[in-house]
Amino acid sequence: MCATASKPVSRRKKSPPRALELARQPGCRLYNALMLFDRSGSDRNPKSRASGPPLPDAVRGQLEKTLSSKTFESSPQLCRFLRFLVDQEIAGRGAELKEFVLAMEVFGKGDSFDPRVDTVVRTEARRLRQKLMEYYQSEGRGDAIEIILPKGCYRAVFQPPRPEVSSPSRSSTVPHRSSRWIATAIGISLLAAGGYWLWARRQPAGRVRLPSIAVIPLESLSADPEQEHFADGMTDALVTDLAKIQALSVISRTSMLQYKKTKKRVLEIGRELKADYVVEGTVTRAGDRIRITAQLIAAPSDRHLWADSFERSGRDILGMQGEIAQAIANHVHIRITPQEHARLGERPVSFEAWDLYSRGRSEWQTREMDRLYKSVDYFKQAIAREQRYARAFAGLADSYFAIESRTDRQDFLALGCEASKKAVELDANLGEAHATLSSCADDWAWSERERHYRRSLELSPGYATGHAWYGGLLIATGRFEAGLAEIRHAVELDPLAPAIRGALGWALYITRRYDDAIAQNRRTLEIFPNSVEAHLHLGLAYTAKRMHPDAIAILEKAMKLTAGGPPVATLLAHAHARAGNIRPARRLLEDFEKREGIAPILFGLLYMDTGDKDRAFEWFDRAVERRSRFSDELKVEPMYEPLRSDPRWALLLRKMNLTN
C-alpha cells in the first residue's frame, strides 16, 4: 500500500484545504518561505520560479535515481518511506500525510499506534532527512532536482539545486525586520505550501508514473533447442507475477522478445523502453530440478543492485517465480500488500501442465487464426494434465473469445464463457479470468462489463491486454479521454505488441484524432508490415480525412493480406463510395446476399453508402438485436455520421442502453 501511488491514503475525517493544512505545519511554513526568499527578501532562484515546479515524470526519474544509489542501497525502510512521500505529493495527497497515517501505511502499525509512545515516524523522518542530505552532498551533487523533507513536516518538496554562494558580508546577513517583509514571507509560505499541489492539478489528467521494470528473456544454458521454449515460458511466468504488484509498471513479455540474446547494454535497453530497472538471468533444467539465476540492474546507471539463485522441483515452478518476484520488489523498495502476497502464491501444478499452458499462451499472443486453434489444443492438454489449473482455463477462454471475435460464431462465445467461469471458480484472484468474464455479460450491460474489467485490473494491474480491453469499452460508451488513457497505458506496458498497438491506432481514429491515428498506424506498419489491423485503421483515418486515393491504396493492400475478407472488402467499398463511386458497394451487396455468415453491420454500412437508409437501419437493428460483430461501436464510429440526425438512430442506441 505504501508505494501504490494511485490509491488514496487512509483518512478518518475530511481534510481541510491543502494549502491551509500545510500552512498549519510550522516546519513546512517556515521552510517554504525561506526556500524562495533569502534574508534580504530577494528571490533566491528567479529562473526556477518562472519555469514552475519540476514535472512529475522528472521528479519520478529523480526518485528512481536516488533510490538506486549507493547511499540508499542498505536502507530499504527509508527507501519505502521516501517513495511513499513522493508518490503522495505527486498525486496531490501530501496534505493528508499525518503521523498516524504514515505509521500504518509505511511502517505497518495497527490502529493501536500511539505517537506519544512510539516515535518510529519521527525517528525515521530524521534519518531520511540526513540520508537525503548525504546523497546530495555526494552522488547526487549536480542532480537536476533536489527532493527535500523539511523539518517539522512530512511533505516532500521538489526544487532545483540551490547554487553554492560565497559567505556574505555581515551587513548583508542582518535580517530586515520590516513588517512588509514579514507579510511577504507569510504570504509566500501559504502560496508555496499549496503550490505544487495546485500546479499539479493544472496539468493534464493522467496516472502517476510508477517505477517501471523490464525482464529480458531468460537465457537457457542448455544446448537442447526445446529448452529455449522452456526459458521463454519461465520469463512469461516471472513477468506475470511482477504484473500482479500494483506499485510496479512491468513491460510485457511480447515487447521484450526482441531483446532475446541481445548484445545491447542495459543502459540502452532501459532508454528504449523507458524502464527504470532491468532484470536478466539464466535458466537451467536438469531432470525435475530447475535453477534460475537472476540479477536486478538500475537502468539509468547500469548498476547491479541484486543477484541471487533459486532452485526448485518442477512442481513448485510457480512458487519459485513468486519468490523471485517478491525479491525483486523488495530491492526496488516497494511494499507488497498482504493481498498481493497471497496472489503470488499460486497452487502448484505439474511441470508438464505448466509447459503446455506456456506454449498455448505463445500461440495466443499472435492472434493469427491457425495459431489460435493451436492454442486451444495446448490449453486443453494442460487441463487434461491438471484439471484444476485455473490459468489454463483462463487461457482457453481467451482463445475462444479471440476466435469468436474473428468469426462471429456464437458457439465459441458460449465455450469461452464456460471456460472463464471455471477459471474464476478455481481461482477468484486470477485477473486475466475476470477480464475475459466481461465478454460473458450481455453486450449492452455496460456497467457489469466494466466491473469485471476493474476487478481484473485490481488483481493484475500490469495486465496490458486488460487495460486495452477496458479502454475499448470506455471509448465505445463515449468516454474518450479515459479510454485513451487506458489504452496508452497498455502501450506503455507492452509497447511492441501488435494487438495493443492496433488498439491505439483504432482508438485515435474513433476519437477523431485522425492525424495522430495516421501517424500511429504508419509507425505500427514500419514494425509489423503485415498487420491487418494497422492497414484497416490507417485506411479508415485516410477515408475520414477525405484522402481517398491513399485510403483505397492501403485497403487494397489489406485485401491481399486477408484474401478479400468481408470486413476489409466492405471498408474498401466504403472508401470508394466516399470518393463518389458507389458501384463497388452495390456489387458487394449482391455478393453478400448470396453468402451466409456475413455480419449484419456490414450490410448496414453498404446500404448506407448506396443511399438506402431504410435498409441500413433494418440491418443495424438486426446487428444490435443479435449483439453481432462490430455493433458495439455504433455510438462512436465516425463512418455513421450521416445517420446520426435521423430519429431512428437515437432509438437504436437506446436498445444498446446508450444515449446519442
C-alpha positions in Angstrom: 0.0 0.0 0.0 2.7 2.4 0.9 4.1 2.6 -2.7 0.8 2.5 -4.5 0.5 6.0 -5.8 -2.9 5.5 -7.3 -4.5 4.6 -4.0 -5.6 7.2 -1.5 -4.1 7.0 1.9 -6.3 6.2 4.9 -8.1 9.1 6.5 -10.7 9.4 9.3 -12.2 12.8 8.5 -12.4 15.2 5.7 -9.1 17.0 5.2 -9.0 20.8 5.3 -7.9 22.8 2.2 -4.4 21.6 1.3 -2.6 25.0 1.3 -4.2 25.9 4.6 -3.3 22.4 6.1 0.3 22.7 5.1 0.5 26.3 6.4 -0.5 24.9 9.8 2.7 22.8 9.9 5.3 25.2 11.3 8.3 23.5 9.8 6.8 23.4 6.3 5.6 27.1 6.5 9.0 28.4 7.6 10.9 26.3 5.1 8.8 27.2 2.1 9.0 30.9 3.0 12.8 30.8 3.2 13.2 28.4 0.3 12.0 31.1 -2.2 13.4 34.2 -0.4 16.7 34.9 1.2 17.0 37.0 4.3 17.0 40.3 2.4 13.7 39.3 0.8 15.2 38.8 -2.7 14.2 35.9 -4.9 16.8 33.0 -4.5 16.1 31.5 -7.9 14.0 33.7 -10.2 14.6 31.3 -13.2 13.2 28.3 -11.4 10.2 30.3 -10.2 9.4 31.5 -13.7 9.5 28.0 -15.1 7.3 26.4 -12.5 7.8 23.3 -10.4 9.5 20.2 -11.9 7.3 18.0 -14.0 6.0 14.8 -12.2 7.9 12.5 -14.6 11.1 14.4 -13.9 10.5 14.0 -10.2 9.8 10.3 -10.6 13.0 9.9 -12.6 15.0 11.7 -9.8 13.4 9.4 -7.2 14.4 6.2 -9.0 18.0 7.6 -9.4 18.1 8.4 -5.7 16.8 5.0 -4.5 19.2 3.1 -6.7 22.2 5.0 -5.4 24.9 3.5 -3.1 23.7 6.0 -0.3 20.3 4.4 -0.1 21.1 0.7 -1.1 21.3 -0.5 2.5 18.3 1.4 3.8 15.2 -0.4 2.4 12.8 1.1 5.0 13.9 4.7 4.2 13.5 3.9 0.5 9.9 2.8 1.1 9.3 5.9 3.2 10.7 8.3 0.6 8.9 6.6 -2.3 5.6 6.8 -0.4 6.1 10.5 0.4 7.0 11.4 -3.2 4.1 9.3 -4.7 1.5 11.0 -2.4 2.9 14.5 -3.1 2.8 14.0 -6.9 -0.7 12.6 -6.6 -1.9 15.8 -4.7 -2.4 13.9 -1.4 0.6 15.3 0.5 -1.5 17.3 2.9 -3.2 14.1 4.1 0.1 12.7 5.5 -0.2 12.7 9.2 1.9 10.7 11.6 -0.8 8.1 12.2 -1.3 7.6 8.5 2.4 7.1 7.9 2.7 4.7 10.8 0.1 2.4 9.2 0.8 2.8 5.5 4.7 2.8 5.6 5.7 1.1 8.9 2.9 -1.5 9.2 1.5 -0.2 12.5 -2.1 -1.0 13.6 -5.0 1.0 15.0 -3.4 0.9 18.4 -0.4 3.0 17.3 0.2 5.9 19.8 2.7 8.5 18.6 3.3 9.6 22.2 4.8 6.2 22.9 6.1 5.0 19.5 8.3 7.6 17.8 9.1 5.5 14.7 7.8 8.0 12.2 9.6 11.0 13.7 12.8 8.9 14.1 12.7 7.6 10.5 11.9 11.1 9.2 15.1 12.4 10.8 17.1 9.6 9.4 15.6 10.3 5.9 16.5 14.0 6.0 20.0 13.1 7.0 20.2 10.4 4.2 19.0 12.9 1.6 21.5 15.4 2.7 24.2 12.8 2.5 23.1 11.8 -1.0 23.0 15.4 -2.4 26.5 16.1 -0.9 28.0 13.1 -2.7 26.4 11.0 -5.5 23.6 13.5 -6.1 25.7 16.6 -6.4 24.7 18.2 -9.7 21.3 16.4 -10.0 18.7 18.5 -11.7 16.1 18.1 -8.9 16.5 18.0 -5.1 14.0 16.1 -3.1 13.8 17.6 0.4 11.9 16.7 3.6 11.7 19.9 5.6 11.9 19.7 9.4 8.6 19.6 11.2 6.9 18.3 8.1 6.0 15.1 6.3 5.7 16.5 2.8 8.3 16.1 0.1 9.4 19.3 -1.6 10.9 19.3 -5.1 13.2 22.1 -6.3 16.2 22.8 -8.5 19.6 22.6 -6.7 20.5 25.8 -4.9 23.6 27.4 -6.2 26.6 27.5 -3.9 27.4 31.1 -2.8 30.3 32.6 -1.1 29.9 33.8 2.5 28.1 37.1 2.6 29.3 40.1 4.5 28.0 40.7 8.0 25.8 43.6 6.9 24.1 41.5 4.2 23.1 38.8 6.7 21.3 41.1 9.1 17.6 40.3 8.9 15.4 43.0 7.5 12.7 43.4 10.1 10.2 45.5 8.3 6.5 44.4 8.6 6.3 44.3 4.8 8.9 41.5 4.7 7.2 39.5 7.4 3.9 39.8 5.5 5.6 38.8 2.3 7.2 35.8 3.9 3.9 34.6 5.4 2.1 35.1 2.0 4.8 33.3 0.1 4.7 30.4 2.6 0.9 29.9 2.0 1.4 30.0 -1.7 4.4 27.7 -1.6 2.6 25.3 0.7 -0.1 24.5 -1.8 1.9 25.5 -4.9 3.0 22.1 -6.1 -0.4 20.6 -5.5 -2.2 23.4 -7.3 0.3 23.3 -10.2 -0.1 19.5 -10.5 -3.9 19.9 -10.6 -3.5 22.2 -13.6 -1.5 19.6 -15.6 -3.3 17.2 -18.0 -5.0 14.3 -16.2 -3.1 11.1 -16.1 -1.8 8.3 -13.9 1.1 8.8 -11.6 4.2 7.2 -13.2 5.2 4.0 -11.3 8.7 2.6 -11.3 9.0 0.6 -14.5 10.8 -2.8 -14.8 11.7 -4.8 -17.9 12.6 -8.5 -17.8 15.0 -9.5 -20.6 14.1 -13.1 -21.8 15.9 -15.5 -19.6 18.8 -17.3 -21.3 18.7 -21.1 -21.4 22.1 -22.7 -20.6 21.1 -26.0 -22.3 22.1 -26.9 -25.8 18.7 -28.6 -26.3 16.5 -26.3 -28.6 13.4 -27.4 -26.7 14.8 -25.7 -23.6 14.6 -22.3 -25.4 10.8 -22.5 -25.2 11.1 -23.5 -21.6 13.2 -20.4 -20.8 10.7 -18.2 -22.6 7.9 -19.7 -20.5 9.8 -19.0 -17.3 10.2 -15.4 -18.4 6.5 -15.2 -19.1 5.7 -16.6 -15.6 8.0 -14.1 -13.9 6.5 -11.1 -15.9 3.0 -12.3 -15.0 3.9 -12.4 -11.3 5.5 -9.0 -11.3 2.5 -7.6 -13.1 0.3 -8.5 -10.1 2.1 -5.9 -8.0 0.2 -2.6 -8.2 3.2 -0.4 -7.3 5.2 -1.6 -10.4 4.8 -0.9 -14.1 6.0 -4.1 -15.9 6.9 -4.1 -19.6 5.0 -7.1 -21.0 6.8 -10.2 -22.4 5.8 -9.6 -26.1 7.7 -6.3 -26.1 10.7 -7.9 -24.5 11.1 -10.8 -27.1 13.1 -8.5 -29.4 15.8 -8.4 -26.7 16.3 -12.1 -26.6 20.0 -12.8 -26.9 20.6 -9.1 -27.4 24.0 -7.6 -27.4 22.6 -4.2 -26.3 23.7 -2.8 -23.0 21.2 -2.4 -20.1 21.6 1.3 -20.3 20.4 1.3 -23.9 17.5 -1.1 -23.3 16.3 1.0 -20.4 16.4 4.1 -22.5 14.4 2.5 -25.4 11.7 1.1 -23.1 11.7 4.0 -20.6 12.5 1.4 -17.9 14.0 2.2 -14.5 15.1 -1.3 -13.8 16.1 -4.3 -15.9 16.1 -8.0 -14.8 18.2 -10.5 -16.6 19.2 -14.1 -15.8 19.6 -17.7 -16.9 17.6 -20.9 -16.6 18.9 -24.5 -16.2 16.8 -27.6 -16.2 18.2 -31.0 -15.1 15.5 -33.7 -14.9 12.9 -32.5 -12.4 15.1 -29.7 -11.0 15.0 -26.1 -12.2 17.5 -23.5 -11.4 17.2 -19.7 -12.1 19.8 -17.1 -11.6 18.5 -13.6 -11.7 20.0 -10.1 -11.3 18.5 -6.7 -11.0 20.1 -3.6 -12.6 19.3 0.1 -12.3 18.9 1.0 -15.9 19.9 4.7 -15.8 23.2 4.0 -14.2 23.8 0.4 -15.4 24.5 -0.5 -11.8 23.9 -4.0 -10.3 21.6 -3.9 -7.3 20.9 -7.5 -6.5 21.6 -11.1 -7.7 20.5 -14.5 -6.4 19.9 -18.1 -7.4 16.8 -20.2 -6.9 16.3 -23.9 -7.3 13.1 -25.9 -7.0 11.4 -29.1 -8.3 9.3 -28.8 -11.4 6.0 -29.0 -9.5 7.0 -25.9 -7.4 7.8 -23.8 -10.5 5.1 -21.2 -9.9 6.1 -20.8 -6.2 9.7 -20.1 -7.3 8.6 -17.4 -9.7 6.5 -15.8 -7.0 9.5 -15.8 -4.7 11.7 -14.2 -7.3 9.1 -11.5 -7.9 8.9 -10.7 -4.2 12.7 -10.5 -4.0 12.8 -8.1 -7.0 10.1 -5.9 -5.5 11.9 -5.7 -2.2 15.1 -4.5 -3.9 13.1 -1.9 -5.9 12.0 -0.7 -2.5 8.2 -1.1 -2.9 6.0 -2.7 -0.3 3.9 -5.7 -1.4 0.4 -5.7 0.2 -0.9 -8.9 2.0 -3.3 -9.4 -0.8 -0.5 -9.3 -3.4 1.5 -11.8 -1.3 -1.5 -14.1 -1.5 -1.8 -13.8 -5.2 1.9 -14.5 -5.7 1.4 -18.0 -4.0 -0.4 -20.0 -6.7 -1.4 -23.6 -6.4 1.4 -25.9 -7.5 0.9 -27.6 -10.9 3.0 -30.2 -12.7 5.8 -29.1 -14.9 4.1 -30.8 -17.9 0.9 -28.9 -17.4 2.7 -25.6 -17.0 4.7 -26.2 -20.1 1.6 -26.9 -22.2 0.0 -23.7 -20.8 3.0 -21.7 -21.7 3.0 -23.0 -25.3 -0.7 -22.1 -25.6 0.0 -18.5 -24.4 2.7 -18.2 -27.0 0.3 -19.2 -29.8 -2.5 -17.0 -28.5 -0.3 -13.9 -28.4 0.0 -13.9 -32.2 -3.9 -13.6 -32.7 -3.4 -15.5 -36.0 -6.4 -17.8 -36.7 -4.4 -21.0 -37.3 -2.3 -20.4 -34.2 -5.4 -19.6 -32.1 -6.7 -23.1 -32.9 -3.3 -24.5 -31.8 -3.5 -22.6 -28.6 -6.9 -24.2 -27.8 -5.3 -27.6 -28.2 -2.4 -26.7 -25.9 -4.7 -25.4 -23.2 -6.9 -28.5 -23.4 -3.9 -30.7 -23.0 -2.8 -28.7 -19.9 -6.3 -29.1 -18.4 -6.2 -32.8 -19.1 -2.9 -33.0 -17.0 -4.2 -30.7 -14.2 -8.0 -30.5 -14.1 -7.9 -27.7 -11.5 -5.4 -25.5 -13.4 -7.2 -22.1 -13.3 -4.8 -20.3 -15.5 -5.2 -22.9 -18.3 -9.0 -22.4 -18.2 -8.4 -18.6 -18.5 -6.1 -19.1 -21.5 -8.7 -21.4 -23.1 -11.3 -18.7 -22.7 -9.1 -16.0 -24.2 -8.5 -18.2 -27.3 -12.2 -19.0 -27.7 -13.1 -15.3 -27.5 -10.4 -14.3 -29.9 -11.8 -16.9 -32.5 -15.3 -15.7 -31.9 -14.4 -12.1 -32.5 -13.0 -13.0 -35.9 -15.7 -15.4 -37.0 -18.9 -14.1 -35.3 -19.7 -17.7 -34.2 -21.8 -17.7 -31.1 -20.7 -21.3 -30.2 -17.2 -20.1 -29.4 -18.7 -17.3 -27.2 -20.5 -20.0 -25.2 -17.4 -22.1 -24.9 -15.3 -19.1 -23.8 -17.8 -18.1 -21.1 -17.8 -21.7 -19.8 -14.0 -21.7 -19.5 -13.7 -18.2 -18.0 -16.4 -19.0 -15.3 -14.5 -22.2 -14.4 -11.2 -20.3 -14.1 -12.8 -17.8 -11.7 -14.4 -20.7 -9.8 -10.9 -22.3 -9.3 -9.1 -19.1 -8.6 -11.1 -15.9 -7.8 -7.8 -13.9 -7.7 -6.9 -14.5 -11.3 -7.1 -11.1 -13.0 -7.0 -12.5 -16.6 -10.1 -14.6 -16.0 -12.1 -11.6 -14.7 -11.2 -9.7 -17.9 -12.5 -12.5 -20.1 -15.5 -12.9 -18.0 -16.6 -9.4 -19.2 -17.4 -11.0 -22.5 -19.9 -13.2 -20.9 -22.1 -10.4 -19.7 -24.8 -9.1 -22.1 -23.1 -6.7 -24.6 -25.3 -3.9 -23.5 -24.8 -4.4 -19.8 -22.0 -1.9 -19.8 -21.8 -1.4 -16.0 -21.5 -5.1 -15.4 -18.8 -5.5 -18.1 -16.9 -2.5 -16.6 -17.0 -4.1 -13.1 -15.3 -7.2 -14.5 -12.5 -5.1 -16.1 -12.0 -3.1 -12.9 -11.7 -6.2 -10.8 -9.3 -7.7 -13.3 -7.0 -4.7 -13.1 -7.2 -4.6 -9.4 -5.9 -8.2 -9.3 -3.4 -7.8 -12.2 -2.6 -4.1 -12.6 0.2 -4.8 -15.1 -2.1 -6.8 -17.4 -1.6 -4.8 -20.6 -4.4 -6.6 -22.6 -6.9 -6.0 -19.8 -6.1 -2.2 -19.9 -6.6 -2.2 -23.7 -9.9 -4.1 -23.5 -11.1 -1.8 -20.7 -10.1 1.2 -22.7 -12.1 -0.1 -25.7 -15.2 -0.3 -23.5 -14.8 3.2 -22.2 -14.4 4.6 -25.8 -17.4 2.6 -27.1 -19.5 4.3 -24.4 -18.2 7.7 -25.3 -15.7 8.3 -22.5 -12.9 9.1 -24.9 -10.2 10.6 -22.6 -10.5 7.8 -20.0 -10.4 5.2 -22.7 -7.4 6.7 -24.5 -5.6 6.8 -21.1 -6.2 3.1 -20.5 -5.0 2.1 -24.0 -2.0 4.4 -23.8 -1.1 2.7 -20.5 -1.4 -0.7 -22.2 1.1 0.5 -24.8 3.5 1.6 -22.1 3.2 -1.9 -20.6 3.6 -3.7 -23.9 4.9 -1.2 -26.5 5.7 -3.8 -29.2 2.6 -6.0 -29.0 0.8 -5.8 -32.4 -2.7 -6.2 -31.0 -2.2 -3.4 -28.4 -0.6 -1.0 -30.9 -3.5 -1.8 -33.2 -5.9 -0.9 -30.3 -4.2 2.5 -30.0 -4.5 3.1 -33.8 -8.2 2.3 -33.6 -8.8 4.5 -30.5 -7.2 7.5 -32.1 -9.3 7.1 -35.2 -12.6 6.6 -33.2 -11.8 9.7 -31.1 -11.4 11.8 -34.3 -7.7 12.3 -33.8 -7.2 11.5 -37.5 -3.6 12.9 -37.9 -2.5 11.1 -34.8 -4.2 7.9 -36.0 -2.4 8.1 -39.3 1.0 8.6 -37.6 0.4 5.8 -35.1 -0.7 3.2 -37.7 2.2 4.2 -40.0 4.6 3.5 -37.1 3.0 0.2 -36.5 3.3 -0.8 -40.1 7.0 0.1 -40.0 7.5 -2.6 -37.3 4.7 -5.0 -38.4 4.2 -4.5 -42.2 1.7 -7.3 -42.3 -0.6 -6.0 -39.5 -4.1 -6.2 -40.9 -5.5 -4.0 -38.1 -3.0 -1.3 -38.8 -3.9 -1.3 -42.6 -7.6 -1.1 -41.7 -7.3 1.7 -39.2 -5.0 3.6 -41.5 -7.5 3.3 -44.3 -10.3 4.5 -42.1 -8.4 7.5 -41.0 -7.5 8.4 -44.6 -11.2 8.0 -45.5 -12.3 10.3 -42.7 -9.8 12.9 -43.9 -11.0 12.5 -47.4 -7.6 11.3 -48.6 -9.4 8.9 -50.9 -6.6 7.7 -53.1 -4.5 6.9 -50.0 -7.4 5.1 -48.3 -8.2 3.0 -51.4 -4.5 2.1 -51.9 -3.9 0.9 -48.3 -7.2 -1.0 -48.1 -6.3 -2.8 -51.4 -3.1 -4.0 -49.6 -5.3 -5.2 -46.7 -7.4 -7.2 -49.2 -4.3 -9.1 -50.3 -3.4 -9.8 -46.7 -6.8 -11.2 -45.9 -7.7 -12.8 -49.3 -10.6 -10.4 -49.6 -12.3 -11.0 -46.2 -15.8 -9.5 -45.9 -14.9 -6.7 -43.4 -12.0 -5.5 -45.5 -14.0 -5.7 -48.7 -16.7 -3.6 -47.1 -14.3 -0.9 -45.9 -12.8 -0.7 -49.4 -16.2 -0.3 -50.9 -17.0 2.4 -48.3 -13.8 4.2 -49.3 -14.9 4.2 -52.9 -18.3 5.4 -52.0 -16.9 8.3 -50.0 -14.9 9.2 -53.1 -18.1 9.3 -55.2 -18.2 5.8 -56.6 -20.9 3.6 -55.2 -20.7 0.8 -57.8 -18.3 -1.4 -55.6 -20.8 -1.2 -52.7 -23.7 -2.3 -54.9 -21.6 -5.2 -56.3 -20.6 -6.3 -52.9 -24.2 -6.2 -51.6 -25.2 -8.5 -54.4 -22.4 -10.9 -53.5 -23.1 -10.8 -49.7 -26.8 -11.6 -50.4 -25.7 -15.0 -51.8 -23.5 -15.8 -48.8 -24.0 -16.9 -45.3 -22.3 -15.7 -42.1 -21.9 -12.1 -43.1 -22.1 -9.8 -40.1 -25.3 -7.6 -40.3 -23.4 -4.5 -39.6 -21.6 -4.8 -43.0 -24.9 -4.9 -44.8 -26.0 -1.8 -42.9 -22.9 0.1 -43.9 -23.2 -0.8 -47.5 -26.8 0.2 -47.7 -25.9 3.5 -46.1 -23.2 4.0 -48.7 -25.7 3.3 -51.5 -28.2 5.8 -50.1 -30.8 3.3 -48.8 -31.3 4.5 -45.2 -34.3 2.3 -44.5 -32.5 -0.9 -45.4 -29.4 0.4 -43.5 -31.4 0.8 -40.3 -33.1 -2.5 -40.8 -29.7 -4.3 -40.8 -28.3 -2.2 -38.0 -31.3 -3.1 -35.9 -30.6 -6.8 -36.6 -26.9 -6.3 -35.6 -28.0 -4.8 -32.2 -30.6 -7.5 -31.5 -28.0 -10.2 -32.2 -25.2 -8.5 -30.4 -23.3 -9.1 -33.6 -19.7 -8.3 -34.5 -18.8 -4.6 -34.6 -22.2 -3.5 -33.3 -20.8 -2.3 -30.0 -19.0 0.6 -31.9 -22.2 2.1 -33.3 -22.3 5.0 -30.9 -18.8 6.3 -31.7 -17.8 5.0 -35.2 -17.2 8.1 -37.4 -18.5 6.3 -40.5 -22.1 6.5 -39.3 -22.1 10.3 -39.1 -24.7 10.7 -42.0 -27.3 8.7 -39.9 -26.9 10.4 -36.5 -29.5 13.1 -37.2 -32.2 10.5 -38.0 -34.6 9.9 -35.1 -34.2 6.2 -35.6 -30.5 6.5 -34.6 -31.4 7.5 -31.0 -33.9 4.6 -30.8 -31.1 2.2 -31.9 -28.7 3.4 -29.3 -31.5 3.2 -26.6 -31.7 -0.5 -27.3 -28.0 -0.7 -26.5 -28.5 1.3 -23.2 -26.7 4.2 -24.7 -27.6 7.8 -25.5 -27.0 9.6 -28.8 
